[in-house]
């Protein structure tokens, strides 16, 4: 279970980072580019990823 939470957490952090960067118009090439709502979604996904990794380490 710990391994699964770590993997899911890492994936959420990576995907959230991409969403965030596209949302703030740093990483172009998508319909998400420049749309602030995707930056918010990305930040939330990354935060959830950190929470999952924290839970896995307990």
N, C-alpha and C positions, 0 to 999 in steps of 0.2 A: 504494500500500500504506500509506503514511503517513497518508493521508487516512482510509482505512478504520479504521486503528487508533485514530486520534483520535476518530472518530465513535463507535466501539464503546466506547472508554474513557469518553467523556462520558456515553453512555447507561448504562453500568454504574454510574458515580458517581451519576447522578440516580436510577436505580431503587434502588440500594443505600441512598441517603439516605432514600427513602420507606420502604423496608423497615425500616431502622433506627429511624426516627421512629415508625412504627407498632408496632414491637416494644417500644419503651420507653414506649408509651402516650401519646405526645404528639400523634400524628396519628390520630384515631379514624376508625372507619367501615369496618372490615374484620375478617375472621376472624383476621388477624395481630395485631390490636390487643392489647397487653398480653402477648404471647407472646415471651419473651426469645430463643427460638431464631431468630425472624425478625430480631431486632436483630443477632444474630451473623451470619446470612446476609447481611444488608445491609452490615455492616461489611466482610465478606470481599469482597463484590461491589464495593464502593467502592474497597477497596485494590487489587483486580485492575484496576479502571479506571485508577487512578493509575499502576500499573505499565505498562499498555498505552500510556498517554500518554507516559510516560517513554521507553519503547522507540521510540515513533514519532518522538520528537525527536532521537534519535541518528543 
